């Protein structure tokens, strides 16, 4: 009886040593915690960028619908949001980021103001294209920290071979240049285009 108990004891000790060694070598024992993500900018700054982009998306939607009144209202709202961005927060950086951002934001405002003066939707879309062309590098310059955005392109926005870009918050192509009510194509070219780049939190 004692001999059986001794054999069982040796077996349990041996199995315990084997199990511990196996788990350690397999790397199963420990789960490491991920480091907490840090932000370069204040919440106020990031919220102001998000508000600007939301107003931009309203402007894009107005062009999808070919609604000039809606586009002008969205452009007014968009301009208000650009004034709320505190670029002075970027002054702590010594690599010229603040200076570049100031110039890009100035270009954005000039083209949005031009859009408000237009009466023809094609001319308004040209200004929207220029607004987009200035926002894209601005987001890269300031090290954008929001949700992933998509830089999209239509190769025939203003006719064959006359391309234009825009920013979307979804991968799906919903073309603001040809839209739903194009005089020539109607809504058949609404999804014309492709994603050229993604703008991810840096």
Secondary structure as the mmCIF struct_conf table of DSSP 4:
data_model
#
loop_
_struct_conf.conf_type_id
_struct_conf.id
_struct_conf.beg_label_comp_id
_struct_conf.beg_label_asym_id
_struct_conf.beg_label_seq_id
_struct_conf.end_label_comp_id
_struct_conf.end_label_asym_id
_struct_conf.end_label_seq_id
HELX_RH_AL_P HELX_RH_AL_P1 UNK A 2 UNK A 26
TURN_TY1_P TURN_TY1_P1 UNK A 27 UNK A 27
BEND BEND1 UNK A 29 UNK A 29
HELX_LH_PP_P HELX_LH_PP_P1 UNK A 32 UNK A 37
BEND BEND2 UNK A 40 UNK A 41
HELX_RH_AL_P HELX_RH_AL_P2 UNK A 43 UNK A 64
TURN_TY1_P TURN_TY1_P2 UNK A 65 UNK A 66
HELX_RH_AL_P HELX_RH_AL_P3 UNK A 68 UNK A 83
TURN_TY1_P TURN_TY1_P3 UNK A 84 UNK A 84
HELX_RH_3T_P HELX_RH_3T_P1 UNK A 87 UNK A 92
BEND BEND3 UNK A 94 UNK A 96
HELX_RH_AL_P HELX_RH_AL_P4 UNK A 97 UNK A 117
BEND BEND4 UNK A 120 UNK A 120
HELX_RH_AL_P HELX_RH_AL_P5 UNK A 121 UNK A 141
TURN_TY1_P TURN_TY1_P4 UNK A 142 UNK A 143
BEND BEND5 UNK A 146 UNK A 147
STRN STRN1 UNK A 149 UNK A 154
TURN_TY1_P TURN_TY1_P5 UNK A 155 UNK A 158
BEND BEND6 UNK A 159 UNK A 159
TURN_TY1_P TURN_TY1_P6 UNK A 160 UNK A 161
STRN STRN2 UNK A 164 UNK A 168
BEND BEND7 UNK A 169 UNK A 172
TURN_TY1_P TURN_TY1_P7 UNK A 176 UNK A 178
BEND BEND8 UNK A 180 UNK A 180
STRN STRN3 UNK A 182 UNK A 182
TURN_TY1_P TURN_TY1_P8 UNK A 183 UNK A 185
STRN STRN4 UNK A 186 UNK A 186
TURN_TY1_P TURN_TY1_P9 UNK A 187 UNK A 191
STRN STRN5 UNK A 194 UNK A 199
#
